[in-house]
Amino acid sequence: MTYRTLHNRPSRQRGVATLLVALVIMVALTLLVFFSARTALQEERMAANEVRMKQTASAAQAGLERALDELKTGGATNPTAPYTGSGPDGSLYHVAFVDRDRLDGLPACPPDPTAFAGLADADNDGNPGQGAPDDLRRTGIWSCGWSNDRNARKGVATLSLGIPSVANPPTNPLTSRGGVDTNGNAEVYNAFNNLTIWTGSDLSIAGNPGNTYISDSPDEVTDPANWVHDEDDYLRTTDMNRQGPDVVDRDLQISEANLSGDDFFRNFMGQNPSQYRDTVPTILDPDVGDIDGAENEVIWFSQDTSFDGGQFGSRDNPVVIVVDGNLDMAGNVDIYGILYVREELDGAGTLNVFGSTIVEGDTSIGGTPSFIFDPVAAEGAGDLGARAGVAGAWRDWTPQ
């Protein structure tokens, strides 16, 4: 009888096990490579998104800084025109001035930068525009930034205000720490209260008429917003033959003996002259001819100056003019706002100041000048200084 012995074949079993182990390892390696590639791709996308985020943030901030710089240097004259700029990395910004009351309701920046002008269209009807600011003394600034591939965008906004330019606007047309000599046909008007000329020294009234005037209806309240200067609405109170109660002269409170020039300046303007010059003016030492027609500006002249014509400011968009020296006025000159002269004022020709005039030295006015108190122009000159963003007004829209 023949017996057969059955034997296991370990070599074949070991081969199958090895195959299975290798298969598992290959699958694991495949999964590892897949997830590593996926992780690397995600990290690359995250890095790209971070780059885009930085680009949009930098571009939007650059737009704000551009607008603030235009406001500070007097370059911003058209509140309806947005500015456009690009960075060295290819990013892009659009920035526009908008109604300050609409900062909280600004829309998201559009995916297509060319649509920004439509959203920021300053048509002042809210459809679709955000509304033009009343003026650039107090305005909202809206800036949108886009990445270089235009796949990400960010919006920021802030409020800009002018530094106070007149701390205590006068409530009368002519104030002089020195004496006042009116001659020729000089006239001084105040329809809103009974103070026309306020001096710290002597008042001399000569010539004909050489007059001061107050309202002929003192019991009536005049609405400054709708007031129009009309000589028929005044009552003559002072002329070469008499001095009315509307004139206060030789007032020790503001006299040169009791009040220095710097103290006098600080009382009205809020700062010492040197501090004021360094922080407030928006235009420094220009040629007089270059500022004809200027509005909403604080203009500082560091030396004796002469005006022989031109219009400076308007009732709703006044100016502050400070002359750190003597001022000679001739020709046809119209000024709306505050005129401040640190030494002597010599006014002749046809000079009209709507607002208020302040003089540290003596004032001599001849020819046919008129000093007309206008509270709208005088008070409107109070916040015309160099513009700056307002703390706490900043708005941020996260990248999209």
Secondary structure, 3 states (H helix, E strand, C coil): CCCCCCCCCHHHHHHHHHHHHHHHHHHHHHHHHHHHHHHHHHHHHHHHHHHHHHHHHHHHHHHHHHHHHHHHHCCCCCCCCCEEEECCCCCEEEEEEECHHHHHHCCCCCCCHHHHHHHCCCCCCCCCCCCCCCCCCEEEEEEEEECCCCCCEEEEEEEEEECCCCCCCCCCCEEECCCEEECCCCEEEECCCCCCEEECCCEEECCCCCEEEEECCCCCCCCHHHCCCCHHHEEEEEECCECCCCEECCCHHHCCCCCCHHHHHHHHHCCCHHHHHHHCCCEECCCHHHHCCCCCCEEEECCCEEEEEEEECCCCCCEEEEECCCEEEEEEEEEEEEEEECCCEEECCEEEEEEEEEECCCEEECCCCEEEECHHHHHHHHHCCCEEECCCCCEEECCC
